[in-house]
């Protein structure tokens, strides 16, 4: 199963944002164990680098990016993704780009802290705790 992680989930792990970081870290470990295939939108990578560099330093940001690239696949953002995001019914363009990027990459699920931002999504969208619950129920 292909799972795209929203920027906020990744930042929860990298910046250890409590109380969200534990659930997000559990999902990262699910990617490491190859229980799920993890994806990041290409725009997420640039946003995360900027925010981690701002919160810490450039060397830390580069190291974090290298670790993310070793763990996650990147869902590309190209002209078609941008055009479809512009034409979508999403109220937030950044969320629309992430959604269209996920769709074009063949992603099965989106995990975000802001599920309501994806109310127009045709893909199932979960918060981290809901997705962990679903994963665990599939294993039983």
N, CA, C and O atoms as CSV, one atom per row, in Angstrom:
chain,resi,resn,atom,element,x,y,z
A,1,UNK,N,N,0.834,-1.173,0.000
A,1,UNK,CA,C,0.000,0.000,0.000
A,1,UNK,C,C,0.883,1.243,0.000
A,1,UNK,O,O,1.840,1.347,0.767
A,2,UNK,N,N,0.542,2.169,-0.869
A,2,UNK,CA,C,1.300,3.420,-1.011
A,2,UNK,C,C,0.633,4.518,-0.186
A,2,UNK,O,O,-0.557,4.792,-0.336
A,3,UNK,N,N,1.424,5.136,0.686
A,3,UNK,CA,C,0.890,6.138,1.608
A,3,UNK,C,C,1.677,7.426,1.466
A,3,UNK,O,O,2.896,7.438,1.634
A,4,UNK,N,N,0.980,8.515,1.155
A,4,UNK,CA,C,1.634,9.819,1.072
A,4,UNK,C,C,1.448,10.556,2.392
A,4,UNK,O,O,0.335,10.684,2.900
A,5,UNK,N,N,2.563,11.035,2.933
A,5,UNK,CA,C,2.551,11.760,4.199
A,5,UNK,C,C,2.566,13.259,3.938
A,5,UNK,O,O,3.416,13.766,3.206
A,6,UNK,N,N,1.624,13.957,4.541
A,6,UNK,CA,C,1.562,15.409,4.439
A,6,UNK,C,C,2.748,16.014,5.185
A,6,UNK,O,O,3.339,15.377,6.057
A,7,UNK,N,N,3.077,17.226,4.836
A,7,UNK,CA,C,4.211,17.942,5.428
A,7,UNK,C,C,4.134,17.967,6.949
A,7,UNK,O,O,5.151,17.793,7.621
A,8,UNK,N,N,2.944,18.180,7.502
A,8,UNK,CA,C,2.821,18.294,8.959
A,8,UNK,C,C,3.202,17.008,9.681
A,8,UNK,O,O,3.721,17.066,10.795
A,9,UNK,N,N,2.958,15.858,9.079
A,9,UNK,CA,C,3.323,14.576,9.694
A,9,UNK,C,C,4.845,14.437,9.750
A,9,UNK,O,O,5.398,14.001,10.759
A,10,UNK,N,N,5.506,14.806,8.675
A,10,UNK,CA,C,6.970,14.712,8.622
A,10,UNK,C,C,7.594,15.673,9.627
A,10,UNK,O,O,8.537,15.315,10.333
A,11,UNK,N,N,7.072,16.881,9.689
A,11,UNK,CA,C,7.601,17.858,10.647
A,11,UNK,C,C,7.364,17.419,12.092
A,11,UNK,O,O,8.171,17.720,12.971
A,12,UNK,N,N,6.274,16.715,12.339
A,12,UNK,CA,C,6.037,16.206,13.694
A,12,UNK,C,C,7.186,15.309,14.142
A,12,UNK,O,O,7.605,15.359,15.298
A,13,UNK,N,N,7.692,14.491,13.224
A,13,UNK,CA,C,8.813,13.601,13.550
A,13,UNK,C,C,10.113,14.387,13.650
A,13,UNK,O,O,10.818,14.301,14.655
A,14,UNK,N,N,10.430,15.150,12.614
A,14,UNK,CA,C,11.733,15.822,12.552
A,14,UNK,C,C,11.923,16.856,13.649
A,14,UNK,O,O,13.031,17.031,14.157
A,15,UNK,N,N,10.846,17.540,14.015
A,15,UNK,CA,C,10.944,18.579,15.046
A,15,UNK,C,C,10.419,18.096,16.402
A,15,UNK,O,O,10.292,18.879,17.343
A,16,UNK,N,N,10.115,16.798,16.487
A,16,UNK,CA,C,9.626,16.164,17.722
A,16,UNK,C,C,8.491,16.974,18.352
A,16,UNK,O,O,8.537,17.339,19.527
A,17,UNK,N,N,7.468,17.242,17.526
A,17,UNK,CA,C,6.332,18.043,17.984
A,17,UNK,C,C,5.345,17.156,18.743
A,17,UNK,O,O,4.581,16.393,18.152
A,18,UNK,N,N,5.385,17.280,20.058
A,18,UNK,CA,C,4.502,16.507,20.937
A,18,UNK,C,C,3.116,17.147,20.939
A,18,UNK,O,O,3.027,18.372,20.848
A,19,UNK,N,N,2.063,16.400,21.036
A,19,UNK,CA,C,1.954,14.962,21.261
A,19,UNK,C,C,1.882,14.153,19.968
A,19,UNK,O,O,1.626,12.950,20.007
A,20,UNK,N,N,2.103,14.797,18.827
A,20,UNK,CA,C,1.893,14.157,17.525
A,20,UNK,C,C,3.066,13.290,17.067
A,20,UNK,O,O,2.890,12.396,16.240
A,21,UNK,N,N,4.246,13.547,17.594
A,21,UNK,CA,C,5.451,12.896,17.065
A,21,UNK,C,C,5.469,11.385,17.273
A,21,UNK,O,O,6.028,10.667,16.443
A,22,UNK,N,N,4.881,10.884,18.343
A,22,UNK,CA,C,4.928,9.438,18.594
A,22,UNK,C,C,4.184,8.655,17.511
A,22,UNK,O,O,4.706,7.669,16.991
A,23,UNK,N,N,2.986,9.083,17.176
A,23,UNK,CA,C,2.212,8.400,16.130
A,23,UNK,C,C,2.893,8.529,14.775
A,23,UNK,O,O,2.963,7.564,14.014
A,24,UNK,N,N,3.390,9.714,14.480
A,24,UNK,CA,C,4.075,9.927,13.202
A,24,UNK,C,C,5.334,9.070,13.120
A,24,UNK,O,O,5.621,8.493,12.071
A,25,UNK,N,N,6.087,8.981,14.214
A,25,UNK,CA,C,7.303,8.158,14.233
A,25,UNK,C,C,6.961,6.678,14.051
A,25,UNK,O,O,7.700,5.945,13.394
A,26,UNK,N,N,5.858,6.247,14.622
A,26,UNK,CA,C,5.414,4.866,14.436
A,26,UNK,C,C,5.167,4.586,12.948
A,26,UNK,O,O,5.531,3.525,12.440
A,27,UNK,N,N,4.552,5.537,12.264
A,27,UNK,CA,C,4.305,5.358,10.829
A,27,UNK,C,C,5.604,5.358,10.036
A,27,UNK,O,O,5.739,4.605,9.072
A,28,UNK,N,N,6.560,6.193,10.429
A,28,UNK,CA,C,7.873,6.164,9.779
A,28,UNK,C,C,8.501,4.781,9.941
A,28,UNK,O,O,9.097,4.252,9.003
A,29,UNK,N,N,8.366,4.197,11.133
A,29,UNK,CA,C,8.938,2.867,11.352
A,29,UNK,C,C,8.205,1.820,10.513
A,29,UNK,O,O,8.802,0.817,10.123
A,30,UNK,N,N,6.932,2.039,10.233
A,30,UNK,CA,C,6.191,1.140,9.342
A,30,UNK,C,C,6.746,1.204,7.923
A,30,UNK,O,O,6.754,0.204,7.206
A,31,UNK,N,N,7.208,2.382,7.528
A,31,UNK,CA,C,7.861,2.527,6.219
A,31,UNK,C,C,9.211,1.811,6.253
A,31,UNK,O,O,9.551,1.085,5.319
A,32,UNK,N,N,9.974,2.010,7.314
A,32,UNK,CA,C,11.285,1.347,7.447
A,32,UNK,C,C,11.153,-0.171,7.403
A,32,UNK,O,O,11.994,-0.856,6.821
A,33,UNK,N,N,10.100,-0.693,8.018
A,33,UNK,CA,C,9.874,-2.148,8.044
A,33,UNK,C,C,9.236,-2.646,6.744
A,33,UNK,O,O,8.941,-3.834,6.618
A,34,UNK,N,N,9.025,-1.760,5.793
A,34,UNK,CA,C,8.375,-2.035,4.502
A,34,UNK,C,C,6.956,-2.588,4.655
A,34,UNK,O,O,6.457,-3.291,3.777
A,35,UNK,N,N,6.323,-2.267,5.765
A,35,UNK,CA,C,4.919,-2.613,5.947
A,35,UNK,C,C,4.060,-1.768,5.007
A,35,UNK,O,O,3.028,-2.218,4.509
A,36,UNK,N,N,4.512,-0.528,4.776
A,36,UNK,CA,C,3.865,0.373,3.827
A,36,UNK,C,C,4.946,1.052,2.991
A,36,UNK,O,O,6.096,1.158,3.417
A,37,UNK,N,N,4.568,1.511,1.804
A,37,UNK,CA,C,5.478,2.295,0.963
A,37,UNK,C,C,5.187,3.766,1.213
A,37,UNK,O,O,4.085,4.245,0.945
A,38,UNK,N,N,6.177,4.476,1.726
A,38,UNK,CA,C,5.999,5.874,2.066
A,38,UNK,C,C,6.328,6.800,0.914
A,38,UNK,O,O,7.310,6.596,0.200
A,39,UNK,N,N,5.502,7.820,0.736
A,39,UNK,CA,C,5.688,8.828,-0.306
A,39,UNK,C,C,5.623,10.218,0.301
A,39,UNK,O,O,4.901,10.462,1.267
A,40,UNK,N,N,6.390,11.118,-0.285
A,40,UNK,CA,C,6.312,12.541,0.026
A,40,UNK,C,C,6.084,13.281,-1.273
A,40,UNK,O,O,6.650,12.915,-2.303
A,41,UNK,N,N,5.268,14.310,-1.242
A,41,UNK,CA,C,5.114,15.194,-2.390
A,41,UNK,C,C,6.419,15.968,-2.567
A,41,UNK,O,O,7.057,16.339,-1.582
A,42,UNK,N,N,6.811,16.208,-3.793
A,42,UNK,CA,C,8.058,16.945,-4.059
A,42,UNK,C,C,8.066,18.304,-3.366
A,42,UNK,O,O,9.116,18.755,-2.907
A,43,UNK,N,N,6.923,18.955,-3.285
A,43,UNK,CA,C,6.882,20.260,-2.618
A,43,UNK,C,C,7.101,20.133,-1.115
A,43,UNK,O,O,7.597,21.063,-0.479
A,44,UNK,N,N,6.740,19.004,-0.553
A,44,UNK,CA,C,6.967,18.760,0.873
A,44,UNK,C,C,8.458,18.784,1.189
A,44,UNK,O,O,8.868,19.316,2.221
A,45,UNK,N,N,9.260,18.212,0.311
A,45,UNK,CA,C,10.705,18.134,0.544
A,45,UNK,C,C,11.311,19.530,0.647
A,45,UNK,O,O,12.114,19.789,1.543
A,46,UNK,N,N,10.940,20.423,-0.252
A,46,UNK,CA,C,11.507,21.777,-0.206
A,46,UNK,C,C,11.010,22.545,1.014
A,46,UNK,O,O,11.769,23.286,1.640
A,47,UNK,N,N,9.748,22.368,1.346
A,47,UNK,CA,C,9.194,23.041,2.525
A,47,UNK,C,C,9.877,22.552,3.799
A,47,UNK,O,O,10.232,23.351,4.664
A,48,UNK,N,N,10.057,21.252,3.908
A,48,UNK,CA,C,10.692,20.687,5.099
A,48,UNK,C,C,12.131,21.168,5.227
A,48,UNK,O,O,12.572,21.533,6.317
A,49,UNK,N,N,12.860,21.171,4.123
A,49,UNK,CA,C,14.249,21.653,4.184
A,49,UNK,C,C,14.285,23.078,4.720
A,49,UNK,O,O,15.079,23.393,5.607
A,50,UNK,N,N,13.435,23.928,4.188
A,50,UNK,CA,C,13.398,25.327,4.618
A,50,UNK,C,C,13.090,25.436,6.113
A,50,UNK,O,O,13.777,26.156,6.838
A,51,UNK,N,N,12.069,24.729,6.569
A,51,UNK,CA,C,11.641,24.844,7.968
A,51,UNK,C,C,12.641,24.226,8.946
A,51,UNK,O,O,12.865,24.767,10.029
A,52,UNK,N,N,13.238,23.102,8.571
A,52,UNK,CA,C,14.244,22.482,9.450
A,52,UNK,C,C,15.493,23.354,9.502
A,52,UNK,O,O,16.086,23.527,10.567
A,53,UNK,N,N,15.894,23.902,8.357
A,53,UNK,CA,C,17.060,24.796,8.340
A,53,UNK,C,C,16.806,26.018,9.221
A,53,UNK,O,O,17.695,26.468,9.944
A,54,UNK,N,N,15.604,26.540,9.156
A,54,UNK,CA,C,15.246,27.715,9.951
A,54,UNK,C,C,15.229,27.380,11.454
A,54,UNK,O,O,15.682,28.176,12.277
A,55,UNK,N,N,14.703,26.201,11.798
A,55,UNK,CA,C,14.605,25.804,13.206
A,55,UNK,C,C,15.942,25.333,13.771
A,55,UNK,O,O,16.193,25.457,14.969
A,56,UNK,N,N,16.800,24.791,12.902
A,56,UNK,CA,C,18.072,24.236,13.368
A,56,UNK,C,C,19.219,24.896,12.615
A,56,UNK,O,O,19.636,26.002,12.958
A,57,UNK,N,N,19.736,24.211,11.577
A,57,UNK,CA,C,20.797,24.776,10.747
A,57,UNK,C,C,20.829,24.024,9.420
A,57,UNK,O,O,20.159,23.002,9.269
A,58,UNK,N,N,21.603,24.525,8.460
A,58,UNK,CA,C,21.634,23.936,7.125
A,58,UNK,C,C,22.177,22.509,7.141
A,58,UNK,O,O,21.643,21.639,6.454
A,59,UNK,N,N,23.219,22.265,7.905
A,59,UNK,CA,C,23.818,20.929,7.954
A,59,UNK,C,C,22.793,19.896,8.450
A,59,UNK,O,O,22.692,18.799,7.901
A,60,UNK,N,N,22.050,20.256,9.475
A,60,UNK,CA,C,21.008,19.368,9.997
A,60,UNK,C,C,19.919,19.161,8.954
A,60,UNK,O,O,19.432,18.045,8.773
A,61,UNK,N,N,19.538,20.227,8.272
A,61,UNK,CA,C,18.498,20.133,7.242
A,61,UNK,C,C,18.921,19.195,6.119
A,61,UNK,O,O,18.128,18.369,5.667
A,62,UNK,N,N,20.159,19.318,5.670
A,62,UNK,CA,C,20.657,18.447,4.595
A,62,UNK,C,C,20.665,16.991,5.056
A,62,UNK,O,O,20.252,16.098,4.315
A,63,UNK,N,N,21.131,16.757,6.268
A,63,UNK,CA,C,21.163,15.394,6.810
A,63,UNK,C,C,19.752,14.812,6.891
A,63,UNK,O,O,19.530,13.656,6.532
A,64,UNK,N,N,18.807,15.615,7.361
A,64,UNK,CA,C,17.419,15.162,7.450
A,64,UNK,C,C,16.859,14.834,6.061
A,64,UNK,O,O,16.147,13.845,5.891
A,65,UNK,N,N,17.185,15.673,5.072
A,65,UNK,CA,C,16.699,15.430,3.710
A,65,UNK,C,C,17.262,14.120,3.168
A,65,UNK,O,O,16.543,13.350,2.531
A,66,UNK,N,N,18.535,13.867,3.416
A,66,UNK,CA,C,19.150,12.625,2.947
A,66,UNK,C,C,18.481,11.412,3.583
A,66,UNK,O,O,18.258,10.401,2.916
A,67,UNK,N,N,18.163,11.511,4.865
A,67,UNK,CA,C,17.473,10.407,5.541
A,67,UNK,C,C,16.073,10.199,4.964
A,67,UNK,O,O,15.643,9.064,4.756
A,68,UNK,N,N,15.372,11.293,4.709
A,68,UNK,CA,C,14.036,11.177,4.121
A,68,UNK,C,C,14.095,10.545,2.733
A,68,UNK,O,O,13.266,9.701,2.392
A,69,UNK,N,N,15.076,10.958,1.940
A,69,UNK,CA,C,15.203,10.413,0.585
A,69,UNK,C,C,15.555,8.928,0.592
A,69,UNK,O,O,15.215,8.205,-0.344
A,70,UNK,N,N,16.231,8.472,1.636
A,70,UNK,CA,C,16.552,7.044,1.719
A,70,UNK,C,C,15.337,6.223,2.152
A,70,UNK,O,O,15.299,5.010,1.946
A,71,UNK,N,N,14.359,6.876,2.741
A,71,UNK,CA,C,13.200,6.181,3.289
A,71,UNK,C,C,11.958,6.282,2.399
A,71,UNK,O,O,11.201,5.320,2.272
A,72,UNK,N,N,11.754,7.447,1.787
A,72,UNK,CA,C,10.523,7.722,1.056
A,72,UNK,C,C,10.745,7.834,-0.443
A,72,UNK,O,O,11.812,8.236,-0.909
A,73,UNK,N,N,9.705,7.467,-1.185
A,73,UNK,CA,C,9.634,7.770,-2.607
A,73,UNK,C,C,9.111,9.203,-2.722
A,73,UNK,O,O,8.459,9.711,-1.810
A,74,UNK,N,N,9.402,9.841,-3.844
A,74,UNK,CA,C,8.932,11.209,-4.064
A,74,UNK,C,C,7.847,11.203,-5.138
A,74,UNK,O,O,8.055,10.720,-6.251
A,75,UNK,N,N,6.698,11.745,-4.781
A,75,UNK,CA,C,5.608,11.913,-5.744
A,75,UNK,C,C,5.873,13.211,-6.503
A,75,UNK,O,O,5.854,14.290,-5.911
A,76,UNK,N,N,6.122,13.114,-7.813
A,76,UNK,CA,C,6.530,14.297,-8.571
A,76,UNK,C,C,5.434,15.350,-8.711
A,76,UNK,O,O,4.239,15.064,-8.644
A,77,UNK,N,N,5.896,16.567,-8.905
A,77,UNK,CA,C,5.011,17.686,-9.228
A,77,UNK,C,C,5.450,18.189,-10.596
A,77,UNK,O,O,6.567,18.678,-10.764
A,78,UNK,N,N,4.559,18.061,-11.563
A,78,UNK,CA,C,4.860,18.521,-12.918
A,78,UNK,C,C,3.724,19.421,-13.404
A,78,UNK,O,O,2.819,19.768,-12.645
A,79,UNK,N,N,3.788,19.778,-14.644
A,79,UNK,CA,C,2.794,20.695,-15.206
A,79,UNK,C,C,1.366,20.162,-15.054
A,79,UNK,O,O,0.460,20.903,-14.674
A,80,UNK,N,N,1.174,18.884,-15.349
A,80,UNK,CA,C,-0.163,18.286,-15.268
A,80,UNK,C,C,-0.690,18.347,-13.834
A,80,UNK,O,O,-1.853,18.685,-13.612
A,81,UNK,N,N,0.159,18.021,-12.867
A,81,UNK,CA,C,-0.237,18.073,-11.456
A,81,UNK,C,C,-0.661,19.494,-11.081
A,81,UNK,O,O,-1.693,19.691,-10.439
A,82,UNK,N,N,0.144,20.480,-11.485
A,82,UNK,CA,C,-0.162,21.884,-11.174
A,82,UNK,C,C,-1.467,22.316,-11.841
A,82,UNK,O,O,-2.312,22.947,-11.205
A,83,UNK,N,N,-1.632,21.978,-13.119
A,83,UNK,CA,C,-2.853,22.368,-13.832
A,83,UNK,C,C,-4.094,21.754,-13.193
A,83,UNK,O,O,-5.114,22.424,-13.031
A,84,UNK,N,N,-4.002,20.482,-12.832
A,84,UNK,CA,C,-5.158,19.835,-12.212
A,84,UNK,C,C,-5.422,20.385,-10.813
A,84,UNK,O,O,-6.575,20.480,-10.390
A,85,UNK,N,N,-4.367,20.746,-10.098
A,85,UNK,CA,C,-4.541,21.369,-8.778
A,85,UNK,C,C,-5.245,22.717,-8.913
A,85,UNK,O,O,-6.108,23.058,-8.105
A,86,UNK,N,N,-4.870,23.480,-9.940
A,86,UNK,CA,C,-5.509,24.781,-10.170
A,86,UNK,C,C,-6.996,24.636,-10.498
A,86,UNK,O,O,-7.804,25.495,-10.144
A,87,UNK,N,N,-7.343,23.553,-11.170
A,87,UNK,CA,C,-8.735,23.331,-11.574
A,87,UNK,C,C,-9.548,22.578,-10.523
A,87,UNK,O,O,-10.754,22.393,-10.687
A,88,UNK,N,N,-8.908,22.151,-9.467
A,88,UNK,CA,C,-9.597,21.331,-8.466
A,88,UNK,C,C,-10.531,22.180,-7.606
A,88,UNK,O,O,-10.504,23.410,-7.647
A,89,UNK,N,N,-11.345,21.491,-6.837
A,89,UNK,CA,C,-12.274,22.184,-5.941
A,89,UNK,C,C,-11.692,22.380,-4.536
A,89,UNK,O,O,-12.394,22.827,-3.630
A,90,UNK,N,N,-10.421,22.049,-4.361
A,90,UNK,CA,C,-9.764,22.285,-3.070
A,90,UNK,C,C,-9.675,23.786,-2.814
A,90,UNK,O,O,-9.419,24.563,-3.734
A,91,UNK,N,N,-9.887,24.189,-1.569
A,91,UNK,CA,C,-9.792,25.617,-1.241
A,91,UNK,C,C,-8.346,26.063,-1.041
A,91,UNK,O,O,-8.040,27.248,-1.170
A,92,UNK,N,N,-7.452,25.120,-0.725
A,92,UNK,CA,C,-6.045,25.438,-0.494
A,92,UNK,C,C,-5.203,24.854,-1.626
A,92,UNK,O,O,-5.225,23.645,-1.857
A,93,UNK,N,N,-4.462,25.705,-2.331
A,93,UNK,CA,C,-3.686,25.261,-3.485
A,93,UNK,C,C,-2.607,24.255,-3.093
A,93,UNK,O,O,-2.397,23.272,-3.804
A,94,UNK,N,N,-1.927,24.482,-1.985
A,94,UNK,CA,C,-0.869,23.560,-1.548
A,94,UNK,C,C,-1.436,22.152,-1.313
A,94,UNK,O,O,-0.821,21.160,-1.705
A,95,UNK,N,N,-2.596,22.071,-0.680
A,95,UNK,CA,C,-3.241,20.777,-0.465
A,95,UNK,C,C,-3.667,20.155,-1.794
A,95,UNK,O,O,-3.576,18.940,-1.970
A,96,UNK,N,N,-4.126,20.976,-2.718
A,96,UNK,CA,C,-4.526,20.479,-4.037
A,96,UNK,C,C,-3.335,19.892,-4.783
A,96,UNK,O,O,-3.458,18.852,-5.430
A,97,UNK,N,N,-2.189,20.548,-4.697
A,97,UNK,CA,C,-0.974,20.035,-5.351
A,97,UNK,C,C,-0.578,18.703,-4.724
A,97,UNK,O,O,-0.261,17.750,-5.435
A,98,UNK,N,N,-0.596,18.635,-3.404
A,98,UNK,CA,C,-0.243,17.394,-2.722
A,98,UNK,C,C,-1.193,16.269,-3.145
A,98,UNK,O,O,-0.751,15.156,-3.434
A,99,UNK,N,N,-2.477,16.557,-3.180
A,99,UNK,CA,C,-3.472,15.559,-3.572
A,99,UNK,C,C,-3.251,15.080,-5.009
A,99,UNK,O,O,-3.221,13.876,-5.263
A,100,UNK,N,N,-3.097,16.013,-5.942
A,100,UNK,CA,C,-2.902,15.628,-7.345
A,100,UNK,C,C,-1.590,14.871,-7.541
A,100,UNK,O,O,-1.517,13.940,-8.344
A,101,UNK,N,N,-0.571,15.270,-6.814
A,101,UNK,CA,C,0.705,14.561,-6.862
A,101,UNK,C,C,0.524,13.121,-6.381
A,101,UNK,O,O,1.047,12.187,-6.990
A,102,UNK,N,N,-0.209,12.948,-5.299
A,102,UNK,CA,C,-0.489,11.611,-4.763
A,102,UNK,C,C,-1.266,10.774,-5.773
A,102,UNK,O,O,-0.944,9.611,-6.013
A,103,UNK,N,N,-2.277,11.374,-6.351
A,103,UNK,CA,C,-3.112,10.666,-7.328
A,103,UNK,C,C,-2.293,10.177,-8.511
A,103,UNK,O,O,-2.423,9.030,-8.939
A,104,UNK,N,N,-1.449,11.058,-9.036
A,104,UNK,CA,C,-0.633,10.711,-10.202
A,104,UNK,C,C,0.441,9.680,-9.877
A,104,UNK,O,O,0.894,8.957,-10.764
A,105,UNK,N,N,0.852,9.605,-8.619
A,105,UNK,CA,C,1.859,8.621,-8.207
A,105,UNK,C,C,1.225,7.269,-7.859
A,105,UNK,O,O,1.932,6.319,-7.522
A,106,UNK,N,N,-0.092,7.185,-7.940
A,106,UNK,CA,C,-0.775,5.934,-7.633
A,106,UNK,C,C,-0.851,5.632,-6.146
A,106,UNK,O,O,-0.925,4.473,-5.736
A,107,UNK,N,N,-0.832,6.685,-5.347
A,107,UNK,CA,C,-0.898,6.536,-3.895
A,107,UNK,C,C,-2.289,6.033,-3.491
A,107,UNK,O,O,-3.292,6.383,-4.112
A,108,UNK,N,N,-2.329,5.211,-2.447
A,108,UNK,CA,C,-3.575,4.616,-1.977
A,108,UNK,C,C,-4.230,5.413,-0.860
A,108,UNK,O,O,-5.456,5.495,-0.782
A,109,UNK,N,N,-3.397,6.008,0.016
A,109,UNK,CA,C,-3.889,6.743,1.183
A,109,UNK,C,C,-3.061,8.005,1.398
A,109,UNK,O,O,-1.900,8.083,0.994
A,110,UNK,N,N,-3.684,8.994,2.044
A,110,UNK,CA,C,-2.978,10.199,2.488
A,110,UNK,C,C,-3.100,10.257,4.006
A,110,UNK,O,O,-4.174,10.042,4.566
A,111,UNK,N,N,-1.969,10.555,4.664
A,111,UNK,CA,C,-1.968,10.736,6.119
A,111,UNK,C,C,-1.584,12.183,6.403
A,111,UNK,O,O,-0.548,12.666,5.946
A,112,UNK,N,N,-2.431,12.862,7.161
A,112,UNK,CA,C,-2.241,14.273,7.480
A,112,UNK,C,C,-2.794,14.557,8.867
A,112,UNK,O,O,-3.604,13.790,9.388
A,113,UNK,N,N,-2.367,15.634,9.450
A,113,UNK,CA,C,-2.971,16.060,10.705
A,113,UNK,C,C,-4.251,16.860,10.435
A,113,UNK,O,O,-5.074,17.045,11.332
A,114,UNK,N,N,-4.410,17.326,9.208
A,114,UNK,CA,C,-5.543,18.186,8.845
A,114,UNK,C,C,-6.471,17.473,7.864
A,114,UNK,O,O,-6.569,17.854,6.697
A,115,UNK,N,N,-7.143,16.446,8.345
A,115,UNK,CA,C,-8.015,15.640,7.487
A,115,UNK,C,C,-9.077,16.498,6.810
A,115,UNK,O,O,-9.401,16.270,5.644
A,116,UNK,N,N,-9.619,17.473,7.517
A,116,UNK,CA,C,-10.686,18.311,6.952
A,116,UNK,C,C,-10.221,19.118,5.741
A,116,UNK,O,O,-11.044,19.509,4.914
A,117,UNK,N,N,-8.922,19.374,5.623
A,117,UNK,CA,C,-8.396,20.091,4.457
A,117,UNK,C,C,-8.522,19.270,3.177
A,117,UNK,O,O,-8.415,19.809,2.076
A,118,UNK,N,N,-8.749,17.970,3.323
A,118,UNK,CA,C,-8.820,17.075,2.176
A,118,UNK,C,C,-10.230,16.517,1.984
A,118,UNK,O,O,-10.399,15.397,1.502
A,119,UNK,N,N,-11.230,17.295,2.361
A,119,UNK,CA,C,-12.616,16.831,2.254
A,119,UNK,C,C,-13.022,16.555,0.806
A,119,UNK,O,O,-13.953,15.786,0.567
A,120,UNK,N,N,-12.346,17.162,-0.152
A,120,UNK,CA,C,-12.657,16.949,-1.571
A,120,UNK,C,C,-11.901,15.754,-2.160
A,120,UNK,O,O,-12.084,15.427,-3.332
A,121,UNK,N,N,-11.067,15.109,-1.369
A,121,UNK,CA,C,-10.231,14.008,-1.843
A,121,UNK,C,C,-11.059,12.777,-2.195
A,121,UNK,O,O,-11.998,12.416,-1.485
A,122,UNK,N,N,-10.696,12.147,-3.295
A,122,UNK,CA,C,-11.293,10.864,-3.651
A,122,UNK,C,C,-10.463,9.715,-3.081
A,122,UNK,O,O,-10.888,8.560,-3.105
A,123,UNK,N,N,-9.283,10.042,-2.572
A,123,UNK,CA,C,-8.451,9.055,-1.880
A,123,UNK,C,C,-8.821,9.068,-0.397
A,123,UNK,O,O,-9.177,10.118,0.137
A,124,UNK,N,N,-8.743,7.925,0.271
A,124,UNK,CA,C,-8.984,7.919,1.714
A,124,UNK,C,C,-7.910,8.735,2.443
A,124,UNK,O,O,-6.721,8.614,2.148
A,125,UNK,N,N,-8.338,9.558,3.387
A,125,UNK,CA,C,-7.434,10.433,4.140
A,125,UNK,C,C,-7.629,10.153,5.628
A,125,UNK,O,O,-8.754,10.112,6.125
A,126,UNK,N,N,-6.515,9.962,6.326
A,126,UNK,CA,C,-6.541,9.637,7.754
A,126,UNK,C,C,-5.591,10.540,8.514
A,126,UNK,O,O,-4.632,11.066,7.949
A,127,UNK,N,N,-5.865,10.718,9.813
A,127,UNK,CA,C,-4.821,11.275,10.668
A,127,UNK,C,C,-3.930,10.103,11.084
A,127,UNK,O,O,-4.269,8.950,10.816
A,128,UNK,N,N,-2.817,10.375,11.723
A,128,UNK,CA,C,-1.841,9.324,12.030
A,128,UNK,C,C,-2.436,8.232,12.913
A,128,UNK,O,O,-2.238,7.047,12.645
A,129,UNK,N,N,-3.158,8.612,13.955
A,129,UNK,CA,C,-3.729,7.613,14.863
A,129,UNK,C,C,-4.756,6.727,14.160
A,129,UNK,O,O,-4.779,5.514,14.370
A,130,UNK,N,N,-5.598,7.326,13.333
A,130,UNK,CA,C,-6.586,6.546,12.580
A,130,UNK,C,C,-5.904,5.566,11.635
A,130,UNK,O,O,-6.341,4.424,11.487
A,131,UNK,N,N,-4.831,6.021,10.998
A,131,UNK,CA,C,-4.146,5.148,10.050
A,131,UNK,C,C,-3.459,3.991,10.776
A,131,UNK,O,O,-3.468,2.861,10.287
A,132,UNK,N,N,-2.870,4.263,11.928
A,132,UNK,CA,C,-2.254,3.191,12.726
A,132,UNK,C,C,-3.315,2.161,13.113
A,132,UNK,O,O,-3.076,0.957,13.024
A,133,UNK,N,N,-4.468,2.627,13.536
A,133,UNK,CA,C,-5.561,1.724,13.896
A,133,UNK,C,C,-5.951,0.856,12.699
A,133,UNK,O,O,-6.134,-0.353,12.838
A,134,UNK,N,N,-6.077,1.473,11.527
A,134,UNK,CA,C,-6.434,0.721,10.331
A,134,UNK,C,C,-5.361,-0.313,10.001
A,134,UNK,O,O,-5.679,-1.461,9.689
A,135,UNK,N,N,-4.091,0.089,10.068
A,135,UNK,CA,C,-2.991,-0.842,9.795
A,135,UNK,C,C,-3.036,-2.039,10.733
A,135,UNK,O,O,-2.905,-3.185,10.304
A,136,UNK,N,N,-3.221,-1.764,12.002
A,136,UNK,CA,C,-3.260,-2.840,12.991
A,136,UNK,C,C,-4.451,-3.764,12.774
A,136,UNK,O,O,-4.344,-4.971,12.992
A,137,UNK,N,N,-5.583,-3.214,12.350
A,137,UNK,CA,C,-6.757,-4.057,12.108
A,137,UNK,C,C,-6.562,-4.924,10.865
A,137,UNK,O,O,-7.128,-6.014,10.783
A,138,UNK,N,N,-5.773,-4.459,9.902
A,138,UNK,CA,C,-5.484,-5.262,8.712
A,138,UNK,C,C,-4.588,-6.446,9.044
A,138,UNK,O,O,-4.660,-7.485,8.388
A,139,UNK,N,N,-3.746,-6.293,10.060
A,139,UNK,CA,C,-2.814,-7.353,10.441
A,139,UNK,C,C,-3.485,-8.458,11.247
A,139,UNK,O,O,-2.960,-9.567,11.337
A,140,UNK,N,N,-4.633,-8.165,11.828
A,140,UNK,CA,C,-5.303,-9.160,12.688
A,140,UNK,C,C,-5.994,-10.230,11.889
A,140,UNK,O,O,-6.599,-11.135,12.462
